[in-house]
Amino acid sequence: QVQLVESGGGLVQPGGSLRLSCVVSGIRIRIYTMEWYRQRQVPGEESELVASMTYSGDTEYGDSVKGRFTISRDIDRDMSWLQMNNLKTDDTASYYCQAARQYRGQGTWVTVSA
C-alpha cells in the first residue's frame, strides 16, 4: 500500500518561511516524479502544481512560486521537501505531495497571515 504523509504546515507571517515534508512508503521515489500541489479555498479554482522533480532530478516550478520555493528529495529515505521562502498571503492553501503522478497524501495546511 502506497502512503504519502505531509507535515510542516502552519501559520506564518508574510515574508516568513516554512518547510514542508512528505514521507513516502510503499514505493521507492528514486524512479518516480515527485510533485507538490496546492489547493486554495477559491471557488472553482483547481489544484495548482507548484513544484516537481523528475527521477533524474530535473525540477520545475509554477510561475507564482519561482525563486521562492525549492523542492528537494532524499531517495534513500523516500522523502521530499518543499522549502517555501518569502511567503505571501496568496500562498495560503492546503499543500500535498504526489508521487508517480498518481499517489497523493492528505495535505498540510499553510496559512500566511499577519
C-alpha positions as CSV (number, residue, x, y, z in Angstrom):
1,Q,0.0,0.0,0.0
2,V,1.4,3.4,-1.0
3,Q,1.1,6.2,1.5
4,L,2.3,9.8,1.5
5,V,2.2,11.8,4.7
6,E,2.8,15.6,4.6
7,S,3.8,17.7,7.6
8,G,5.2,21.1,8.4
9,G,2.3,23.3,7.6
10,G,1.1,26.1,9.9
11,L,0.6,29.8,10.4
12,V,3.3,32.1,9.3
13,Q,3.6,35.8,8.7
14,P,4.1,37.3,5.2
15,G,7.7,37.2,4.3
16,G,8.3,34.1,6.5
17,S,9.4,30.6,5.7
18,L,8.1,27.1,6.1
19,R,9.5,23.7,5.1
20,L,7.0,21.0,4.2
21,S,7.9,17.4,4.4
22,C,6.5,14.4,2.6
23,V,7.2,10.8,3.8
24,V,6.5,8.1,1.2
25,S,6.1,4.5,1.9
26,G,5.2,1.6,-0.4
27,I,7.2,2.8,-3.4
28,R,10.7,3.9,-4.0
29,I,10.7,7.5,-5.2
30,R,14.1,7.2,-6.9
31,I,12.3,6.1,-10.1
32,Y,9.3,8.4,-9.9
33,T,8.5,12.1,-10.3
34,M,7.7,13.9,-7.1
35,E,5.3,16.8,-7.2
36,W,3.9,19.3,-4.8
37,Y,0.4,20.8,-5.4
38,R,-1.7,23.3,-3.6
39,Q,-5.4,23.8,-3.3
40,R,-6.6,27.2,-2.3
41,Q,-10.1,27.9,-1.0
42,V,-11.1,29.8,-4.1
43,P,-14.4,28.6,-5.6
44,G,-13.9,26.9,-8.9
45,E,-10.1,27.0,-8.7
46,E,-8.3,23.8,-9.5
47,S,-5.2,22.4,-7.8
48,E,-2.0,24.2,-8.8
49,L,1.2,22.4,-9.4
50,V,3.8,24.4,-7.5
51,A,6.9,22.2,-7.9
52,S,8.1,18.9,-9.4
53,M,11.2,16.9,-9.5
54,T,11.7,14.0,-12.0
55,Y,13.5,10.8,-11.2
56,S,16.7,12.3,-12.7
57,G,16.5,15.4,-10.5
58,D,15.2,17.9,-13.0
59,T,12.9,20.5,-11.4
60,E,10.1,22.8,-12.5
61,Y,8.2,25.4,-10.6
62,G,5.0,27.3,-11.1
63,D,5.3,30.9,-12.1
64,S,3.8,32.1,-8.9
65,V,6.5,30.4,-6.7
66,K,9.6,30.6,-8.9
67,G,12.6,32.0,-6.9
68,R,10.8,31.4,-3.6
69,F,10.1,27.7,-3.3
70,T,12.5,24.8,-3.6
71,I,11.7,21.1,-4.0
72,S,14.2,18.5,-2.8
73,R,14.2,14.8,-2.0
74,D,16.2,12.1,-0.4
75,I,15.9,8.9,-2.5
76,D,17.3,6.7,0.3
77,R,14.8,7.8,2.9
78,D,11.9,8.2,0.3
79,M,11.2,11.8,1.4
80,S,10.6,15.0,-0.3
81,W,10.6,18.6,1.0
82,L,9.2,21.9,-0.2
83,Q,11.1,24.9,1.2
84,M,9.0,27.9,1.0
85,N,10.5,31.4,1.5
86,N,9.2,34.9,1.3
87,L,5.7,33.6,1.8
88,K,2.7,35.7,0.6
89,T,-0.9,35.7,1.7
90,D,-1.8,34.2,-1.7
91,D,0.3,31.2,-0.8
92,T,-2.4,30.2,1.8
93,A,-3.6,26.8,0.8
94,S,-3.6,23.1,1.5
95,Y,-0.3,21.6,0.2
96,Y,0.0,18.0,-0.8
97,C,2.7,15.9,-2.3
98,Q,2.2,13.4,-5.1
99,A,4.3,10.5,-6.3
100,A,4.4,8.7,-9.6
101,R,1.7,11.2,-10.8
102,Q,-1.0,9.2,-9.0
103,Y,-0.4,8.7,-5.3
104,R,-1.0,11.7,-3.1
105,G,-1.2,12.5,0.6
106,Q,-3.9,14.2,2.6
107,G,-2.2,17.5,2.6
108,T,-1.0,20.0,5.2
109,W,-2.5,23.5,5.6
110,V,-0.4,26.6,5.2
111,T,-1.8,29.9,6.3
112,V,0.1,33.1,5.6
113,S,-1.3,36.0,7.6
114,A,-0.3,38.9,9.6
